[in-house]
Amino acid sequence: MIAIPALLAIATVSVMGASGAEKRVANKSAFTLFNPTPADLLRDLSTDRPDQTESPYTVDAGHFQIELDFLNHTYARDQSGGGDVRIRDLSVAPINLKLGLLNQVDLQLVIDPHVRSKVEDRVAGTSARVSGFGDVTTRVKINFWGNDGGPTAFAVMPFVKWPLPASRVRNGETEGGIIFILGFELPAGWGSAVMTEVDFVSDGLGDHDTEWINSITFAHDITAKFSGYLEFFTVTGSAPGFKWQGQLDVGLTYALTADTQLDLGCNFGVTHSAPDYQPFVGYSRRF
């Protein structure tokens, strides 16, 4: 497991090398939401999708970016205790709207416009379906170094889920957390990132449990436009009976233009407690 102290230790060791690299690039600190970064100084397109590990790079100041799934499907089957419960979740067009506020800060609004869930108990012979508008989350990404060059990049991203009225697909509670992301270059054209996330989630009784997410991803260009990645993603938590979840994720991205990207992939559960599989197809566009 990638713990927060280990991640911060790596970050501390690498900051010296990173700071030197950044001195060789243009000074973009004067650009803001109201004084946008010129087109010739834009960073390469960087997205927080399709892997589950977030990117340490922000959207350039004064620019807007959308990242969405056309469809995202989750299937899980629980046969513990002699049971047979099958869960199918479908998210239609979940979207992340991103706005560059400063050269190293962006604001994000994550919306689940339509969620469908079906729970089928094969032993009891019952089935239940729910659907509706999902959650809304606000995130702020702050890059500390490496945004515009260097062998490493580090960012922190706090977030809060809005306490929208409870429904069949929302718990109506305020939840949130913080994400730490460290990206770094590897030999032979490989890139990697590690992420540690701490979430505070409602326990349904007026209090909150803690969940810890840790991941590592490796990416490489296949052609000038195609890239692929391989990721390992884990979740553990403080709630009584919480079972450690592990996933192995694979995916591809295709650069239509310098500002537009398509992607597809699938996350596979490698522990019984994790979803069996999560296929998705997505799209990202910078303006």
Secondary structure as GFF3:
##gff-version 3
##sequence-region A 1 287
A	DSSP	alpha_helix	4	22	.	.	.	ID=ss1
A	DSSP	three_ten_helix	39	41	.	.	.	ID=ss2
A	DSSP	beta_strand	64	78	.	.	.	ID=ss3
A	DSSP	three_ten_helix	80	82	.	.	.	ID=ss4
A	DSSP	beta_strand	85	92	.	.	.	ID=ss5
A	DSSP	beta_strand	95	102	.	.	.	ID=ss6
A	DSSP	beta_strand	105	111	.	.	.	ID=ss7
A	DSSP	beta_strand	114	121	.	.	.	ID=ss8
A	DSSP	beta_strand	126	132	.	.	.	ID=ss9
A	DSSP	beta_strand	136	145	.	.	.	ID=ss10
A	DSSP	beta_strand	152	161	.	.	.	ID=ss11
A	DSSP	beta_strand	175	185	.	.	.	ID=ss12
A	DSSP	three_ten_helix	187	189	.	.	.	ID=ss13
A	DSSP	beta_strand	191	202	.	.	.	ID=ss14
A	DSSP	beta_strand	208	221	.	.	.	ID=ss15
A	DSSP	beta_strand	226	237	.	.	.	ID=ss16
A	DSSP	beta_strand	245	257	.	.	.	ID=ss17
A	DSSP	beta_strand	260	269	.	.	.	ID=ss18
A	DSSP	beta_strand	277	286	.	.	.	ID=ss19
###
